[in-house]
């Protein structure tokens, strides 16, 4: 099944599928789902790294859902870390939710700057 968007749709996710490798930075006001491999920085409203997904680079987002692997720093408002997730680097957050036994080998840093609501 193919999904298409048109000018009337205000939000469409960017999806990097399993088996796909992208090299370069991404910037969007919407959601990015990573099921493949990205080497580059990602700026988005929401970043979802699926179980088979891997990002090597910096993430800046309001929401992070980490099921896969992140090699690099992340600055987020809310971080949701799930079992099987792996991360290296520094995770700067306002709210942190950890579910299950994760492979975090990162520095956790509660953000002290003012939250933009």
C-alpha positions, 0 to 999 in steps of 0.5 A: 500500500502506498501513501501519498500526501497533498497540499491540504495535508498539514503534517506528513511523517518522514519515514526512513525504512528498514534497509535504507541508509541516509547520509545528511542532516534532516530538518522538519516541523513534523515527525521523523521515523527511523527504521533504517540507518541515518548518519547526520543530525535530525531536528524535528517535532518528534523523532522515533527510532524504531527497533532496527533503526540507528542514528549516528548524529545529533538529535534536537526534538520536542519528543524522542521515542527510542527503541533502537540505537542512537550514537550521539547527543540528544536535546529534547523536551521529553525522552521515552526510552524503551527496552532494547534501546541503546544510546551513547552521548549526552541526553539532555531532557526535561522529562525522562521515561524509561521502560524496561532494561535498556542499554544506555551508556550515556550521560543524563542531563536534566535541562535547566534552561526555560522550557518553551511551551 
